[in-house]
Each structure stands twice: as C-alpha cells, then as structure tokens.
Amino acid sequence: MDLLMMLEDRFDISIPINILLDVRTPAQLLESLIPYLENINEPV
C-alpha cells in the first residue's frame, strides 16, 4: 500500500485498487497500469 501511495504522489495519478487485485510483480503492475493510464491520457 505504501508503494501505491508513493507512486500516486510521485506521478500525480490516482491508482484504483481494483486494477491491482492480481498484481504480484513490478512487471504485472506495469501491465495493469498502462491500459488505465492510456484511458485517462494519451497512449503511453
């Protein structure tokens, strides 16, 4: 949870908890965040 808060503060984003249910590794975190970030911005 601390990592999530740090990422949200560092990159000025809000990460919904529901996209992180199956995340266990940094690579899985990236895979989960890219589609979410593309929806709120432009393609990453």
PAKOLGU-574626 format. One record per residue (C-alpha): x, y, z. Coordinates in nm, 2 decimals. Layout:
+--------+--------+--------+
:      X :      Y :      Z :
+--------+--------+--------+
:      X :      Y :      Z :
...
+--------+--------+--------+
This chain:
+--------+--------+--------+
:      X :      Y :      Z :
+--------+--------+--------+
:   0.00 :   0.00 :   0.00 :
:   0.29 :   0.24 :   0.07 :
:   0.42 :   0.18 :  -0.27 :
:   0.09 :   0.27 :  -0.43 :
:   0.08 :   0.60 :  -0.23 :
:   0.43 :   0.68 :  -0.33 :
:   0.36 :   0.62 :  -0.70 :
:   0.04 :   0.82 :  -0.68 :
:   0.23 :   1.11 :  -0.52 :
:   0.54 :   1.09 :  -0.75 :
:   0.34 :   1.08 :  -1.07 :
:   0.04 :   1.27 :  -0.96 :
:  -0.21 :   0.99 :  -1.05 :
:  -0.48 :   0.80 :  -0.87 :
:  -0.45 :   0.42 :  -0.90 :
:  -0.77 :   0.23 :  -0.85 :
:  -0.73 :  -0.06 :  -0.61 :
:  -0.95 :  -0.29 :  -0.83 :
:  -0.69 :  -0.30 :  -1.11 :
:  -0.43 :  -0.43 :  -0.87 :
:  -0.61 :  -0.75 :  -0.74 :
:  -0.38 :  -0.99 :  -0.93 :
:  -0.06 :  -0.78 :  -0.92 :
:   0.24 :  -0.96 :  -0.76 :
:   0.54 :  -0.83 :  -0.95 :
:   0.66 :  -0.49 :  -1.09 :
:   0.60 :  -0.62 :  -1.44 :
:   0.24 :  -0.71 :  -1.35 :
:   0.20 :  -0.36 :  -1.20 :
:   0.32 :  -0.20 :  -1.53 :
:   0.09 :  -0.43 :  -1.73 :
:  -0.21 :  -0.33 :  -1.51 :
:  -0.13 :   0.04 :  -1.52 :
:  -0.07 :   0.10 :  -1.89 :
:  -0.43 :   0.05 :  -2.01 :
:  -0.56 :   0.25 :  -1.72 :
:  -0.32 :   0.54 :  -1.79 :
:  -0.39 :   0.53 :  -2.16 :
:  -0.76 :   0.57 :  -2.08 :
:  -0.71 :   0.89 :  -1.88 :
:  -0.43 :   1.04 :  -2.10 :
:  -0.29 :   0.95 :  -2.44 :
:  -0.11 :   0.63 :  -2.54 :
:   0.19 :   0.55 :  -2.33 :
+--------+--------+--------+
